Amino acid sequence: MSLIPGVDYFVCWTDFPEDNGTDGGASTENPDGTYTVLMDKQLLWNMKKARRTWKHEEDHILNGDFDNGKPIAEIEDI
C-alpha cells in the first residue's frame, strides 16, 4: 500500500460481513473533502489481496468516482 499524494484520507481496518458484495474494501468521500477507506481485517492475512483491494479503492479516489454522476454499477463494471 502507498500514500495517495495530495489527498487527505483515513484507513480503517474493520470486520466486513461475509458475502457483502465487495472485494474487502469500500471507500467514501466525507463532507469535509477527505476520504475514508474501509478495509476488511481478514485482508491482513493476505497482503497480495490487500494490496489489490487498496489499489482498487485508491483508483476510485484518484478517478473522482464520488462526484462523476455515474451509477455505481457502471463505476464498478458490474
C-alpha positions as CSV (number, residue, x, y, z in Angstrom):
1,M,0.0,0.0,0.0
2,S,1.2,3.5,-0.7
3,L,0.2,7.1,0.1
4,I,-2.1,9.0,-2.1
5,P,-0.3,12.2,-2.9
6,G,-2.3,15.4,-2.3
7,V,-5.3,13.6,-0.7
8,D,-6.4,13.5,2.9
9,Y,-7.8,10.1,3.8
10,F,-8.3,7.8,6.7
11,V,-7.9,4.0,6.6
12,C,-10.0,1.9,8.9
13,W,-9.5,-1.9,9.3
14,T,-12.8,-3.4,10.2
15,D,-14.8,-6.6,10.1
16,F,-16.8,-6.9,6.9
17,P,-19.9,-9.2,6.9
18,E,-19.4,-12.3,4.8
19,D,-20.7,-12.2,1.2
20,N,-21.2,-8.4,1.4
21,G,-20.7,-7.9,-2.3
22,T,-17.3,-6.3,-2.0
23,D,-13.7,-7.5,-2.5
24,G,-12.9,-6.5,1.0
25,G,-12.8,-2.7,0.6
26,A,-15.0,0.3,0.4
27,S,-14.4,4.0,0.3
28,T,-16.5,7.1,0.8
29,E,-16.0,10.9,0.4
30,N,-16.5,12.7,3.7
31,P,-18.4,16.1,3.9
32,D,-15.1,17.9,4.5
33,G,-13.5,16.6,1.3
34,T,-11.4,13.9,2.9
35,Y,-11.9,10.2,2.2
36,T,-12.4,7.1,4.4
37,V,-11.2,3.8,3.1
38,L,-12.6,0.7,4.9
39,M,-10.5,-2.5,4.6
40,D,-11.6,-5.9,5.8
41,K,-9.5,-7.1,8.7
42,Q,-9.4,-10.5,7.0
43,L,-7.1,-9.0,4.4
44,L,-4.4,-8.7,6.9
45,W,-3.8,-12.4,6.4
46,N,-3.4,-12.0,2.6
47,M,-1.3,-9.0,1.7
48,K,-1.5,-9.7,-2.0
49,K,-5.3,-9.4,-1.9
50,A,-5.0,-6.4,0.5
51,R,-2.8,-4.5,-2.0
52,R,-5.1,-5.3,-4.9
53,T,-8.1,-4.1,-2.8
54,W,-6.2,-1.0,-1.7
55,K,-5.3,-0.2,-5.3
56,H,-9.0,-0.5,-6.3
57,E,-10.1,1.9,-3.6
58,E,-7.3,4.3,-4.4
59,D,-8.4,4.3,-8.1
60,H,-11.9,5.4,-7.0
61,I,-10.4,8.4,-5.2
62,L,-7.9,9.3,-8.0
63,N,-10.6,8.9,-10.7
64,G,-13.1,11.2,-9.0
65,D,-15.7,8.4,-8.9
66,F,-17.5,10.1,-6.0
67,D,-18.7,13.1,-7.9
68,N,-18.8,12.0,-11.6
69,G,-22.5,11.2,-11.6
70,K,-22.1,7.7,-12.9
71,P,-24.2,4.9,-11.4
72,I,-22.2,2.6,-9.1
73,A,-22.9,-0.4,-11.4
74,E,-21.0,1.4,-14.2
75,I,-18.2,2.5,-12.0
76,E,-17.7,-1.0,-10.6
77,D,-18.4,-2.6,-14.0
78,I,-20.9,-4.9,-12.5
